[in-house]
Amino acid sequence: MIRLVDAVADPAAARAAALDELRSGGLVVLPTETVYGLAVLPSGPRAVDAMFRRKGRSDNRPVAVLVADVDQARTVVEPGPAFELLAAAFWPGPLTVVTTRGVGFSARLGGDQASVGVRCPDHELVRALAAEVGPLAVTSANRSGRPTEADARSAAEALGGDLLVLDGGPCTGAPSTVVDVTADPARVLRAGSIGREALTGIGLVLGDD
């Protein structure tokens, strides 16, 4: 059964329902400024495993972490000059920064344990959830290799249903730009709405894609 909560008409109810579900180790489909995402608390290994199963995602492909603000991001990553430059210029917004993990952040998110992708989304509800329960492990709400769905119910159905879904209306944005700053020079791992010109325009040195 899909449990749909209208996050536009009643954001307080949506927030409360999501907090309860996340704290109990559940999965939540939620809107962002890009596409619908599937969120769990990264501190719950069973929830993370369930996320990968829902997605049909290989364990060697990591999922990103969404945070409430830059200060919270600094609890997840080891900040460096390139990270600080990008965060100051583009957050909140559709930019995921892949950088070195902080020593206190050991959640298993797929891929290696040395790095992590982190983003502060330009979406008030998601930031409010992260502020309340901590960083969220989030991946796009679709089966791996399939297109993302623009509406909440379709996103949940694509993942097999039986989920709490926060309906925020159509989500039709492009996925976030992903920049890896563990490399020197930095690399664009996925093109998105923030292009190379904007990235180099703030002084970031980019290598070839």
N, C-alpha and C positions, 0 to 999 in steps of 0.2 A: 504494500500500500504506500502510495506517495502522500506524505503529509505536507501540504502546501500552506505556507504562511505568506500573506501579502506584505512584503517589506516596504512597499510604497505607502499603502493605506495605514498600516500599523507597524511602524519601525520598532517601537518598544516591544511589542509582542514577538516580532521576528528576532530581535536581539535576545530576549529572554529564552525563547525556545532554542536558539542556537547555542547559547551558553550552557543550558542544561544538557543538550545532546553532546556537545564537545567534552564537557566534564565527565560524562558517563562513558566516554570512549567511543562515541558514535561518529558518523560521517555526516557532513552537511554540504548540500549544494547551495552555493551562494553567488550573488552577482558581484562583479568587479567592473571597473571602467573599461575593461577589454572584453573578456568572455566570461561565461559562467565557470566557476571553479568548484572543485571537490576538496573540502577542507577537513583536516583532523588535527588533533594535538600531537605534535611530534614526540612528546614524552610517552605516548602509548604505543608500544611496538605492535600490539594486535591491531590497533586502528590503522597504523601505517601499512601493515600487511594487507588488511582489508581494502585499503585504497589501491594498492597495486593489483590485487585480484580484480576489483571492479573495473579498473582501467585495462586489464590485460597487458600490463606494462612490465617489461623486463626489469629485473632488479638492478641491472647495470646502468639504467637510465634514471638519474636522480630527479627528485621533485624539489621545487623551490620553497622558500619560507617567506611568508608575508608578515610584515611588522607594522606596529602602530606609528612608529616614528624613527628617526635616526638614532636616538638614544637606545631604543630597544634593539635596533639592528646591531649596535655595538656590543650587545650581549651575545650575539650569534656569531659575529665575525671578528677577525683580528683587523682592526681598522688600519688603513694605509692611505697615503696621499691620493692615489687614484680613486679609491672608494669614496673618500671624503669629497673629492672634486665632483664626482658624478652624483652623489647623494644631494649635495648642496644645489646642484644645477637642475636636477630632474625629478626630485621627489617632493611631494607625492606625485607619482606618475608611472607610465608604462615602461619602466626600465628595470630589468633584473641584473644585478651585479653579482658575478661569480668571483668569489675571493676566498682567502684563507679562513678556515673555521677558527672561531675563538676556542680557547683551551677548555672552557666550561660547557661547550655545546657539543654533546656526543650523540645526538639522536641519529638513528639509522634512517636515511632518506633515499637509499639507493646510491649506486656509484661509489666513489671513494669517500673516505672519512676525512680527507685533508681539506676539502673545499666545500663551499655551499653557495647556492644562488639565493639572493635575498632581494626583496622588493617592498617598498612602501607604496601601496596602491592609492590612487586618487579616488577613493570610495569611502565615505564616512562610516558606513556600517561595518565594513571589514576592519577598518582601523580601530573602531570602537571595540569590536570583539577581541582583537589582538591586545588592546590595552587592558582588557579585563582578564583574559586567560593566558596571555603570553603569545609568543610567535606561533603562527599557524603553518603547518605543512599543507601546501595547496598545489593542485595540478588542474589543468583544464578538464571540465566535466564532459568528457567524451571517451569512447574506447580508443585505445592507441591506434593510430593510423587512420582514424575516421575524422571527418569534419566536425567542428564544434557546432553545437546547436545554439540558436539565438534566443530561445525562450526556455524558461525554467523547467516546465514540465517535460519538454522533449529532452532536455539535458539529463534529467533524472531517469527517464525511460531508457535512454541510451546506455545508462549504467546499471540497468536491471531493476529499477524501481526500489520500493521499500526503503525510502530515504526521507529525511527532513529536507525540505526545499524552501529556500527563501526567494520568493518571486519578486525580483526588482525590475520587471519589465524587460524589453528586448536588450540584449547585450550583443552588439554587432561590431565592437572594436577589433582591431588587429591585435594578435598576441603581443606581449611586451618584447621590446628589443632586449637581447641578452648580450652582455659584454663581459668577457673574461679578463679580469685584471690580475690573475695569477701569472699570466704571461707578460713578457716585456719585449716588445710593446704589447699593449692590450689588443684583444681580438674580438670582433663581433661574431658571436656564435649563432645568433638568429637575428635576421633583419626584422624591424618593426616600425612603429610610427616615428620613433626617434632615429633619424638617419645619421650617416657618417659625418655629414657636414655639421650637424648640431653637436655631435660628440667632439669632433676636432676643434670646433669653434670655441669650446671652453678650455682648450689647451690639452686635451687628452691625446696622447700619441698612440696611433693605431697602426698595427701591422696589416698585411694583406689578409683578406678573409680566407 
